[in-house]
Amino acid sequence: GYFIGHRYRINRYALVPFGEALEFTETHGALFVLLSEPDLKHERFNAVIADLRSSELTAEWQKFLAHCTLSRIPVYHTKQVKESLTGRVKIDHLSENEFGALLPSSFYEKLKRIIDIISSLFFIPLFTPLLLVVALLIRLESKGPIIFFQKRMGFRGRPFTMFKFRSMYIDVKGKGFTQEGEDPRITKVGKFIRKFRIDELPQFFNILFGQMSFIGPRPESLELSRWYENDVPFFSYRHVVRPGISGWAQVEQGYAAEVDGMKVKLEYDFYYIKHFSFWLDTLITFKTIKTILTGFGAR
């Protein structure tokens, strides 16, 4: 329903012309119509959007919004619509979830852990033949360890060792390879397993050990985590949920290595934490499958 609805439907929104509502432009399959007076003039709209905290909102406009609600026309605050359309939460301050709290649902956190354990116990034996074949190809192509171990910042700010298939030569060094283009450090096998996310498969064991989840913000290295906290004091808030193999930022943004890209990635991560739920995880799962099939964001 999500994919079909967003591909073949354009939503029309009526904007109350005050405050943040004036900043909206056509985007993400949505059309915005600025109202000149408190009247929809029998036009059909999916919803009315207003900056409910604007001091310019007069009694007449407030009466109009109340009338729309009584007529079963949805009325949304500008912040809610911006977040829904972009899938991001601005990081100028901490943002509470729909229940007015910073802590995600503890019930779903426990349920998600049970799902992770059952799923990892199912997938590890299923993918063992593929794991062995990839390990053999890595060994035949270049010298070095088959598995790459790296310390990452994990759940509740606890460091852990993350497992990945090695996808780079161990004797090729250099700088600036995070930019777009060919990276000479990546092996031929590495290029293939990165494109289809096969290099992430050893993280099934991280999930089984309780260090990661299938879905969640990607864990950052210890050095980068400490560096980003200098720019964003509440960067550590992203560790309130378990890190994942795939996340909202990965399926929406793709690969991001530079500082500006990281700030956008963090906005996606905070959106995920704010809307932490089974349904968002389900959507990310479907989008991840699409990402794997298309190779979107691969490095």
C-alpha positions in Angstrom: 0.0 0.0 0.0 2.8 2.4 0.9 4.7 1.9 -2.4 1.6 1.9 -4.7 0.2 4.9 -2.9 3.3 7.0 -3.2 4.0 6.1 -6.8 0.5 6.7 -8.3 -1.0 9.3 -6.1 -0.3 13.1 -5.5 -1.5 14.4 -2.2 -3.0 18.0 -2.2 -2.6 20.0 1.0 -4.1 23.3 1.9 -1.7 25.7 3.7 -2.8 28.3 6.3 -0.6 31.2 5.3 1.3 31.9 8.5 4.5 30.9 10.2 6.4 27.8 9.0 3.6 26.9 6.5 5.0 29.6 4.2 8.2 27.6 3.8 6.6 24.6 2.1 7.4 23.8 -1.5 6.2 21.0 -3.8 8.1 17.9 -2.9 7.9 14.2 -2.3 4.8 13.8 -4.5 2.8 16.4 -2.5 1.2 19.6 -3.9 0.7 22.6 -1.5 -2.0 25.2 -2.1 -1.7 28.5 -0.1 -5.1 29.6 1.2 -5.9 33.4 0.8 -8.8 33.2 3.2 -10.3 30.8 5.8 -12.3 28.8 3.3 -11.6 25.7 1.2 -14.1 26.9 -1.5 -15.4 23.3 -2.1 -12.0 22.2 -3.3 -10.8 18.7 -2.2 -7.7 18.4 -0.1 -6.1 15.5 1.7 -5.5 17.7 4.7 -5.0 21.2 6.0 -1.6 22.2 7.3 -1.1 25.0 9.8 1.6 26.3 12.1 -0.5 25.9 15.2 2.1 27.8 17.3 2.2 30.9 15.1 1.3 34.1 16.9 -0.2 35.3 13.6 -3.0 32.7 13.7 -6.1 34.8 14.3 -9.4 33.8 15.9 -11.0 33.6 12.5 -8.4 31.1 11.2 -8.6 29.1 14.5 -12.4 28.8 14.0 -11.8 27.6 10.4 -9.4 24.9 11.7 -11.9 23.8 14.3 -14.6 23.7 11.6 -12.4 21.5 9.3 -11.8 19.1 12.2 -15.5 18.8 12.9 -16.0 18.2 9.1 -13.6 15.2 9.4 -10.9 17.1 7.4 -7.5 16.2 8.9 -5.5 19.2 10.3 -1.8 18.8 10.8 0.9 20.9 12.5 3.7 21.9 10.1 6.4 20.0 12.0 4.5 16.7 11.8 4.0 17.0 8.0 7.6 18.0 7.4 8.9 15.0 9.3 6.4 12.7 7.5 7.3 13.9 4.0 11.1 13.9 4.5 11.5 11.0 6.9 13.9 13.2 9.0 13.9 15.0 12.3 15.8 18.2 12.7 18.8 17.9 15.1 18.8 21.4 16.5 17.3 19.8 19.7 16.2 16.5 21.1 12.7 15.4 19.9 10.2 13.4 21.9 8.3 10.5 20.4 4.5 10.4 19.9 4.0 9.7 23.6 6.0 12.8 24.7 9.0 10.8 25.9 12.6 10.3 24.8 12.7 6.6 25.7 11.3 4.3 22.9 8.7 1.7 23.6 10.2 -0.9 26.1 7.5 -3.4 25.1 8.5 -3.3 21.4 12.2 -3.3 22.3 11.7 -6.7 24.1 9.6 -8.0 21.3 12.1 -6.9 18.7 14.9 -8.7 20.6 12.9 -12.0 20.6 12.3 -11.6 16.8 16.0 -11.0 16.3 17.0 -14.1 18.2 14.5 -16.4 16.3 15.5 -14.8 13.0 19.2 -15.1 13.5 18.9 -18.8 14.6 16.9 -19.4 11.3 19.2 -17.4 9.0 22.6 -18.5 10.2 22.2 -22.2 9.2 20.4 -21.1 6.0 23.2 -18.8 4.8 26.1 -21.0 6.0 26.9 -22.4 2.5 27.0 -18.8 1.1 29.2 -17.7 4.0 31.7 -20.6 3.3 31.8 -19.8 -0.5 32.4 -16.1 0.1 35.1 -16.9 2.7 36.8 -19.1 0.1 36.7 -16.5 -2.6 38.2 -13.8 -0.3 41.0 -16.2 0.7 41.8 -17.1 -2.9 41.8 -13.4 -4.2 44.1 -11.7 -1.7 46.1 -12.3 1.5 44.8 -11.3 4.9 42.0 -12.3 7.3 38.6 -13.3 6.0 36.7 -11.5 8.7 37.3 -7.8 9.4 36.9 -6.9 13.1 36.2 -3.3 14.1 35.2 -1.6 17.4 31.9 0.2 17.1 29.7 2.2 19.4 26.7 0.1 20.4 23.5 -0.1 22.4 23.4 2.3 25.3 26.9 3.6 24.4 28.6 0.3 25.0 31.5 -0.5 22.5 31.4 -3.9 20.8 33.3 -5.7 18.0 31.5 -5.8 14.7 32.1 -8.6 12.2 32.2 -8.1 8.4 33.7 -9.9 5.5 37.0 -8.3 4.5 36.4 -6.4 1.2 39.7 -4.5 0.9 43.3 -5.3 0.3 45.4 -5.1 3.5 48.4 -3.5 1.8 46.8 -0.6 -0.1 46.6 2.7 1.8 45.6 6.2 1.0 43.3 9.1 1.7 40.2 10.7 0.1 38.6 7.4 -0.9 35.3 8.2 0.7 34.6 10.5 -2.2 32.6 9.3 -5.2 34.6 7.2 -7.6 36.6 4.0 -7.7 38.4 3.0 -4.5 41.6 1.1 -5.3 41.6 -0.5 -1.8 38.5 -2.6 -2.6 39.0 -6.1 -4.0 37.0 -7.5 -6.9 35.2 -9.9 -4.6 34.8 -7.0 -2.2 33.1 -4.8 -4.8 30.5 -7.5 -5.4 29.7 -8.4 -1.8 29.4 -4.7 -0.9 27.0 -4.0 -3.7 24.6 -6.7 -2.5 25.4 -6.3 1.2 26.8 -9.8 1.5 29.8 -8.4 3.5 27.3 -7.7 6.3 26.2 -11.3 6.7 28.7 -12.2 9.6 26.7 -9.6 11.7 24.1 -12.3 12.1 26.3 -13.4 15.0 26.4 -9.8 16.4 22.6 -10.0 16.4 22.6 -13.4 18.1 24.9 -12.1 20.8 22.6 -9.1 21.5 25.0 -6.5 20.2 23.0 -5.6 17.1 19.5 -5.9 15.5 18.5 -6.6 11.9 17.0 -3.1 11.8 18.4 0.0 13.5 20.8 2.9 13.1 24.2 1.8 11.6 26.8 1.6 14.3 29.7 4.1 14.0 33.3 3.6 14.9 34.4 4.8 18.3 36.5 7.6 16.8 33.8 8.9 14.6 31.2 8.7 17.4 33.4 10.9 19.7 34.1 13.3 16.9 30.4 13.8 16.0 29.5 14.4 19.6 31.6 17.5 19.5 29.3 18.9 16.8 26.1 17.4 18.1 26.1 17.2 21.9 23.2 14.7 21.9 24.6 12.5 19.2 24.8 9.7 21.8 21.0 9.6 21.9 21.1 7.5 18.7 22.5 4.7 20.9 19.1 4.4 22.8 18.2 1.6 20.4 20.3 -1.3 19.2 22.3 -0.6 16.0 21.3 -2.6 12.9 22.5 -4.1 9.7 20.1 -1.9 7.8 18.4 1.3 8.9 16.1 4.1 7.9 19.0 6.3 6.8 20.5 3.5 4.6 17.3 2.9 2.6 16.5 6.6 2.3 19.9 8.2 1.9 22.4 5.5 0.9 26.1 5.8 1.8 27.2 8.9 3.6 30.8 9.4 4.8 31.3 13.2 4.9 30.3 15.5 7.8 27.3 17.1 5.9 26.1 13.7 4.9 26.4 12.5 8.4 24.2 15.3 9.8 21.4 14.3 7.3 22.0 10.6 8.3 21.5 11.6 11.9 18.2 13.3 11.1 17.0 10.0 9.6 18.3 8.1 12.7 16.4 10.4 15.0 13.2 9.9 12.9 13.6 6.2 13.3 14.0 6.5 17.1 11.0 8.8 17.4 8.8 6.4 15.4 10.3 3.2 16.7 7.7 0.6 15.9 7.1 -2.8 14.2 5.5 -1.0 11.2 8.5 1.2 10.5 10.8 -1.9 10.8 8.5 -3.7 8.3 8.8 -0.8 5.9 12.6 -0.7 6.2 12.7 -4.4 5.6 10.9 -4.1 2.3 13.0 -1.1 1.3 16.2 -3.0 2.2 15.2 -5.8 -0.1 14.8 -3.2 -2.9 18.1 -1.7 -2.0 19.9 -5.1 -2.2 18.3 -5.8 -5.6 19.3 -2.4 -7.0 22.6 -1.9 -5.2 21.5 1.6 -4.1 24.1 3.4 -2.0 26.7 0.6 -2.3 30.3 1.4 -1.6 
